[in-house]
Amino acid sequence: MKLKKFPSLFLFFHLITLPSSTWISSSEIRPFPGEDSTIWWEVRLLLITKGTYTVNEGQSSFPGSYSFAFLWTGCMERDNGDFLLYRENVSLLEWKAQETAFLPDNTLVLSPNEFPEKPSFNLNYILKKEKTLIIDFNVEGFHVPQYKSEHKFYLHLPISKEHSLQFSNIDYESFISFGSNHISLKEKEIYSKSIKKKFSWKWRYQNWPIAQKKHVYFTNKHEVEVEIYLTPHSKKVSRN
């Protein structure tokens, strides 16, 4: 089998066996899948997000907007009934952001180049439960407003249901107003031909903390689209 589509080393996803499931998480570096495999899959995950946020401190307010797109590429192979996942690349295809600081005596606007922080994407593992493959990912956010302010809030960005059940410091699920972030594939669907699955949801979060007898308002909302592409490939195994 020619390896032109995956010429570089991939981050190897180490296999951990759980009582009733399979957990694949990131670990060390190793080359392309070994020669003992008879089938492997090209994997692409595209995530597109747009959202807004507002921090209101009374006399000052900081509304902002953002949009971004990530593309994860790699491959997957079978391993004694389980699956191993390999990463080729994660690309931030698009990043747009703007924040306006409405101050008592001035108004300032931050462009994307003036944002000191950007989101980052992690495809953490694939969890096999019976005949279903469940995908865990998260987009790491940052604190807003980016402009100098008395109060900072963590900007929560998209995460999958599997990730939110274990690692989210808020109940991300309860703030989904439309759609679902349960990202999964039926195992039987991945063998015969290329498949594409789409997922989407809308999310809105609000917080009204009281700091030093001062009312502060924070809101964050985003819309998410996720597309997963799997293309199966077979290769001949030499037999001596």
N, C-alpha and C positions, 0 to 999 in steps of 0.2 A: 504494500500500500504506500502510495506517495504521501509525504507529509508537508506538501507545499503550503497548505492553509494554516498549519501550525508549526512554523519553523523554529520557534524559540522554546526555551524552557518554560514550563508552567509551574505555578504554585500548586503543590500537591495538597489535596484535601484528605487529611488523615481520618481513618475509619475507626469509630468507637461503637461497639455493640451494646445496645440497651436491651432490657428484658423483652420488649415487644416491638422494637423499632430499630432503625439504623440511623446514626447521626454522622454526618459528614461535615467536618469543620476544617478550617485552614491550619496548616502546620508547616511543613518543610518544602524544599524545592526538589523536584525530580523530573526526569525527561518525559517525553510523550509516552502515552500508555504502552505497556509491555507487549511483546509479540505473542503472548498467550491468549489475547483477546480475539474473539471472532466477530464482534460487532461493537461499534462505537457511534457516538452522536456528536454532531456539531451543535453547540448551544449558544443562543443569543438571547439576551434579555434587554429590552428597551424600556426605560422608565421616563415618562414625561410628566412634569409637574408645573403648575402655576398657582400662585397664592398671594395673599396680602396679609399684613399685620399692622397693628396700631398700638402704640404706647402713649397713653394720655396721662399727664401729670397735673392737669388743671391749667396752669398758665402756659405750659409747654406741651406740645404733642409731636409724635414722631410716626406718621404713617409711612408704610413702605410696601413695595410690591416686588415679586421675584418670579422667575421662571427658569427652568433648567431641564436638560435631558441627559441621561446617562445611557451608555451602551456597554453591557458586559458581554464579552466573548470568551469562549473556551470550548471544552469538550467533556464528554462523559463516557464511561465504559462500565460494563458489567464486571462484577467480581464475586464469584460464588453466590449468586443470587442477590447480591447487594450492588451498589453503584459507587463508583469513584468519580469525583468531579475535579476537573483541571481548569485553571484560569489562564487565559492568554492575555487579556487586557481589559482595563476599565477606562472608558473615555468619557470626559465631560464634554458632550457635543455642543451644548449651548448653555450659556449662563447670562441672564439678564436680571438686573436689580436696580432699584432706585429707592432712596429714602429722603424724605423731606423733614427738616427740623423747623417747626414753627415755634420760635422763641419769642419772649416778650418784646424784644427790641430788634429782632432780625429773623430772616428766613433763609435757610441754607438747603441745598440739594446735593445729595451724594450720588455719584454715578457708580456703575458696576466696578470700574477700576479703582474707586476709592473705598470699596468694601474690603476691609482687611481679612475677612474670612469668607470661605466658600463652602458649599455642601460637599460631602464625599459619600460614595456608595460602597456598601459591603454586601456581597452575596455570601452569607455566613455558612450555610450548610443545606443539604437536602435530607429530609427526614422521611424514611420509608415506613409507612404504617399499613400493614397488610398489602393491598394491591394499589396503594395510592402514594405518589411522591409529593411531599409537601415542601415548599420552598421557603426558606427563612432569609430575609434581607432587611437592611435598614439603611436609611439615609441619615448621616450625622449632620445635625444642624449647628447653630451657633447662637450667641446671645445678641439680642436687639434691645434698644436701637444701637446701630453701629456708631452713630454720633455720640459724643460724650453726653451722658445723662446720669441723673441721680439713681435711677432704677433700671435694672437689666433683667430681661426675661429670656429663657431658653426658647429658641424657635424650633418647635417640634416639626420634623419633616417626615415624609412617608415611611412607614414600616409595615411589614407583612404581619398577618395575624399570628403566625407562629412566633415571631420575634416579640410581639407585644405581650403575649401570654407569659413570657419569661423575663424579659429585660426592660420593658418600658417603665419609667418612673411615674407615669400617669396611666390612667385607664384609657388608652388610645381608642379601643373598640367602642366605648360608650359615646364618643364624639363623632362617629361616622353617621352622616345623615342620609347617604345614598350609596348603594352599591356594596361591595365587599372586598376586603383585602386578604381574603383566604386564597392564597396562591397555590394551586395543586394541579397535578396531572394524573390521569389514570394510567397505570403501567401498561395495560394492554394496548393503549393508543400509540405508543412510541415506537413500535417495531416495524410496521408495514410501510409507512410513508412519512414524509415530512408533515409536521403538524404546527399549527400556530394557535395559541390561546391568548385571549385578551381579557383583561380585568380592569375595572375602573371603580373609583369611589370619590365621594366628597367628604371633607372633614372640617369641623369648626370647633375651636376651643376658645374659652373666655375665662378671665381671671380678674377678680377685684380685690386685691390685697389692700390692707390699710397699714400704711407705714408712717409712723410719727404723726398720727392724727391727720394724715393726708391721704385722700382717696386717689388711688392709682388704678387705671383701667388698662387691661391688655387683652387683645384678641388676635387670633391667628387662624387662618383658614386656607385650605388648599384643595385643588382638584388633581387627581392622579389617573394616569393611564399606564398600564403595564402590558407589554406584549412579549410572549416567550415563543421562540422558534426552536424546534428540534428537528434535525435531519439525520436519519440513521444511515450508517455505512457498514458494509461488511467487508471483510478481508480474508484472504486465504491463509491458513496456518500451515506452514511447511511440516511435513511428516517424514521422518527419516526411516 
